[in-house]
Amino acid sequence: MDFVFAAILGFLLGSIPFGLILTRAAGLGDVRQIGSGSIGATNVLRTGNKGLAAATVLLDAAKAAIPVLVAKAFWPGMEGIAAVAGVAGHCFTPWLAFKGGKGFASAAGALGALAFPAFFVCAMIWVATLAISRISSVSSLVSVIAAPLVAWGMGFGQVIAPLVAIAAIVIFQHRANIGRLMRGEEPKISVSAKT
């Protein structure tokens, strides 16, 4: 039953579409009607509101981290299930016909709660990759792929399987980005972008 509780909690918390809620509350309409159609922070940023984008990052990370922390307290050993379910809930939210975000912020939150030292290393990988490529999707993909390897290298063997599952979800959600990357059409981040 602990497995079920952890999975349900993770999925339900993860399914809260904060990007959509925040943009609608701010009078900016439906974020799914712009850019990539995602409810994540990168698409929220396309509204021109950096504050809302930052809030979306934090809330999307928190909604995957909280189930992991609850599982640690009440259902030890089920932290990985809660983490995967949290990311899956964000990417396939039932409130939006099982469509959602790309999952990167939620994956980061889950990793932070599962193994914070590995999260710190992956954050540095993300920063370095973004600085080199200037492509958001590349830095996200490199970071989630690196996460299980970093966790293994740092001795967090118990979280490797959930991190592999999370990476698979995030990669699947980035399939359109991967297609654009292969065609050389993925846009780079503009350092002169205005709000």
C-alpha distance (Angstrom), angle and dihedral (degrees) to the residues before:
residue distance angle dihedral
M1 . . .
D2 3.80 . .
F3 3.80 88.3 .
V4 3.81 90.8 54.4
F5 3.80 93.9 46.4
A6 3.79 92.8 49.5
A7 3.81 92.4 46.8
I8 3.81 94.3 47.8
L9 3.80 93.9 46.4
G10 3.80 92.4 47.3
F11 3.79 94.3 47.1
L12 3.80 95.6 45.5
L13 3.80 95.0 47.7
G14 3.78 91.4 41.9
S15 3.79 91.4 51.6
I16 3.82 94.7 64.1
P17 3.85 103.5 112.9
F18 3.79 98.3 -142.2
G19 3.82 94.6 167.3
L20 3.80 91.0 57.9
I21 3.81 93.6 41.6
L22 3.81 93.7 50.6
T23 3.79 96.5 45.9
R24 3.79 92.4 47.8
A25 3.82 91.6 46.7
A26 3.81 88.9 51.7
G27 3.80 91.1 52.6
L28 3.81 93.4 -112.2
G29 3.79 95.4 123.7
D30 3.79 128.7 -132.4
V31 3.82 111.1 -16.9
R32 3.81 88.5 -157.3
Q33 3.80 88.8 70.7
I34 3.81 94.5 64.3
G35 3.80 137.1 59.6
S36 3.77 113.6 -17.6
G37 3.81 93.7 -8.4
S38 3.80 89.8 -119.1
I39 3.80 123.8 138.3
G40 3.80 92.3 -140.1
A41 3.79 131.4 110.1
T42 3.82 96.8 -96.6
N43 3.79 90.3 58.7
V44 3.81 92.2 42.0
L45 3.81 86.7 56.0
R46 3.81 87.8 60.4
T47 3.82 87.8 69.3
G48 3.81 85.7 68.8
N49 3.80 94.0 -116.5
K50 3.82 109.5 120.8
G51 3.81 92.4 179.7
L52 3.80 92.5 58.1
A53 3.79 90.7 45.7
A54 3.82 90.9 52.3
A55 3.81 91.0 47.5
T56 3.81 89.7 50.0
V57 3.82 91.2 52.6
L58 3.80 91.9 51.1
L59 3.80 95.3 45.0
D60 3.82 93.9 44.4
A61 3.81 89.3 50.5
A62 3.81 92.5 45.9
K63 3.79 94.8 50.3
A64 3.81 89.7 60.3
A65 3.81 95.5 39.1
I66 3.81 96.7 50.5
P67 3.84 95.9 60.2
V68 3.81 89.2 50.4
L69 3.79 91.6 52.5
V70 3.81 91.7 46.1
A71 3.80 90.1 49.6
K72 3.82 90.3 50.8
A73 3.80 89.2 54.2
F74 3.81 101.0 41.1
W75 3.83 108.8 15.9
P76 3.82 107.6 31.2
G77 3.76 112.4 -161.2
M78 3.81 93.3 28.5
E79 3.81 95.7 85.2
G80 3.79 92.7 104.8
I81 3.80 92.2 52.3
A82 3.80 90.6 50.7
A83 3.81 90.3 49.4
V84 3.80 95.4 50.7
A85 3.80 91.5 43.9
G86 3.81 91.1 50.6
V87 3.79 92.8 53.9
A88 3.81 91.8 43.0
G89 3.81 90.2 51.1
H90 3.79 90.7 54.4
C91 3.80 93.9 47.7
F92 3.81 97.0 41.9
T93 3.80 105.0 28.4
P94 3.82 113.5 178.3
W95 3.81 89.9 -146.5
L96 3.83 90.1 67.4
A97 3.81 101.3 41.3
F98 3.83 90.4 -84.7
K99 3.79 93.3 -59.8
G100 3.78 123.0 120.0
G101 3.76 145.0 131.5
K102 3.79 134.1 -31.9
G103 3.81 91.9 -99.4
F104 3.78 102.4 -129.5
A105 3.82 99.2 120.0
S106 3.81 90.6 45.2
A107 3.80 90.0 48.1
A108 3.81 89.1 52.1
G109 3.80 91.3 50.3
A110 3.79 91.8 49.0
L111 3.81 91.6 49.2
G112 3.79 91.3 48.4
A113 3.79 90.8 54.8
L114 3.81 94.4 42.4
A115 3.81 98.9 46.1
F116 3.79 116.8 -6.1
P117 3.83 96.6 -172.0
A118 3.80 89.4 56.1
F119 3.81 89.3 47.3
F120 3.81 89.8 55.1
V121 3.81 92.0 52.2
C122 3.81 91.8 46.8
A123 3.80 90.1 49.6
M124 3.80 88.3 56.7
I125 3.81 89.5 48.8
W126 3.81 89.4 51.4
V127 3.81 92.4 50.1
A128 3.81 93.0 47.2
T129 3.80 93.4 46.6
L130 3.79 92.3 48.0
A131 3.80 91.3 49.0
I132 3.80 90.9 51.8
S133 3.81 101.0 39.4
R134 3.82 101.8 25.7
I135 3.82 85.9 -150.3
S136 3.80 116.3 120.2
S137 3.80 95.7 -155.0
V138 3.82 92.4 51.7
S139 3.80 92.9 53.5
S140 3.82 91.0 46.4
L141 3.79 93.6 49.5
V142 3.80 95.0 44.7
S143 3.81 90.5 49.7
V144 3.81 96.9 50.2
I145 3.80 91.7 44.9
A146 3.80 90.0 49.4
A147 3.82 94.0 47.8
P148 3.85 98.3 81.1
L149 3.81 90.6 44.8
V150 3.79 92.3 48.9
A151 3.81 90.9 47.1
W152 3.81 90.5 50.4
G153 3.80 91.8 48.0
M154 3.79 91.7 50.1
G155 3.79 94.6 49.0
F156 3.81 99.9 -103.4
G157 3.79 94.2 129.1
Q158 3.80 93.9 152.4
V159 3.80 92.5 66.9
I160 3.81 99.3 46.9
A161 3.83 95.7 92.2
P162 3.82 95.3 50.8
L163 3.80 90.8 44.8
V164 3.82 90.1 52.9
A165 3.82 89.4 50.6
I166 3.81 91.2 48.1
A167 3.80 91.1 48.6
A168 3.81 89.8 52.2
I169 3.82 90.9 52.8
V170 3.80 93.3 47.8
I171 3.81 92.4 46.5
F172 3.82 90.0 50.3
Q173 3.80 90.7 50.8
H174 3.81 89.4 51.0
R175 3.81 94.0 52.4
A176 3.83 92.4 113.7
N177 3.81 89.8 49.6
I178 3.80 90.3 49.7
G179 3.79 89.6 52.4
R180 3.81 90.8 51.8
L181 3.80 90.9 46.8
M182 3.80 90.6 53.7
R183 3.80 89.5 51.0
G184 3.81 92.7 44.8
E185 3.82 90.9 -117.6
E186 3.82 102.3 113.9
P187 3.82 108.2 118.8
K188 3.78 121.5 -121.3
I189 3.78 124.6 -132.2
S190 3.78 110.2 -97.0
V191 3.80 113.6 -133.9
S192 3.79 88.7 -155.3
A193 3.79 96.6 52.2
K194 3.80 112.8 138.9
T195 3.74 130.1 -144.3
